[in-house]
């Protein structure tokens, strides 16, 4: 730990790097966002970020052409860096000015997300109106998830971030993964508006998710499978990320005949039968514990039925469901 401590102290023991440490404690930021807040050149800021990353103070991940930096987790260097961060004086004029400029950066990020969402809001609204009431679906998700608290939550296909907003208050940490950078921007703005901590967003392919094996005790795949060529493969990937005894919630449409969703909204599949999804989950090594259908209201006779499955990793006997739990 001695050499690690010296590396951390060297990495943060400089005025600009202390400012970076304080900003990393507030938000996950790109290089250009650090440049905007710090008022320094991109090469200089990049050098500081690289040094802090090499010392284990910051974690870096790439999202398309952008690189994001946040406080690292877990390891002793990260723990020491967080102790140093806690000792900083938030009333310091330089740090206070940085937070003010950070608020402007966040506002610009939110405006960009709003603009994207505004361009596509009509599509989202039309799709929501075509299936069972969203409030009923979300209530069912919360019921299947259980009260928590969960150590780690994984949302595969995070989209606008609504599912993370719904479930992450029950989790110590949450990770949302989506392939679309614009949708990640919408999700990031939503998470920041909600004031949620411990939520990370990552660009990644659902077939090869940037999520460590055996790391999450709750995962969800919400309204994603119908876009995929190989849904079974995506569920195997979700199962790979579950810790022993972990739970996976799958939400998608029941079989339907709305062909326009295929031609106009890129749906590969027109819903899924119960046995089909259950078979994929069992092939992925999970046990199907519960299944629910959410039917549309009487005022939506032609709307789509939403189906939900809860599957459990059986590797810990205490968490394996009893036969009477299977509906």
Secondary structure, 3 states (H helix, E strand, C coil): CHHHHHHHHHHHCCHHHHHHHHHHCCCCEEHHHHHHHHCCCHHHHHHHHHHHHHCCCEEEEEECCEEEEEECCCCHHHHHHHHHHHHCCCCCHHHHHHHHHHHHHHHHHHHHHHHHHHHHHHHHHHHHCCECCHHHHHHHHHHHHCCCCEEEEEEECCCCCHHHHHHHHHEEEEEEEECCHHHHHHHHHHHHHCCCCCEEEEECCHHHCCCCCCCEEEEEEECCHHHCCCHHHHHHHHHHHEEEEEEEEEEEECCCCCCHHHHHHCCCCCCCCHHHHHHHHHHCCEEEEEEEEECCCCCCCCCECEEEEEEEECCCHHHCCCHHHCC
